[in-house]
Amino acid sequence: MPPDVIVRQLLHVEQNKIHAGYDVTERLTDGGNMMRAWVEYLRLQRPSQGLSS
């Protein structure tokens, strides 16, 4: 993930009010992508227990 995407997700608040109005869709898209990557990372870290996910 690009560092600016991670920081934007962690801050949760856009300081510039004008940008905030346009930023919602981009933040949701980036956030969804970041969460999918995190889930996949965690899935790969989990020891195999013979169960399908």
PyMOL commands that set and color helices and strands:
alter all, ss='L'
color gray80, all
select helices_A, chain A and resi 3-11+17-45
alter helices_A, ss='H'
color red, helices_A
deselect
rebuild
show_as cartoon
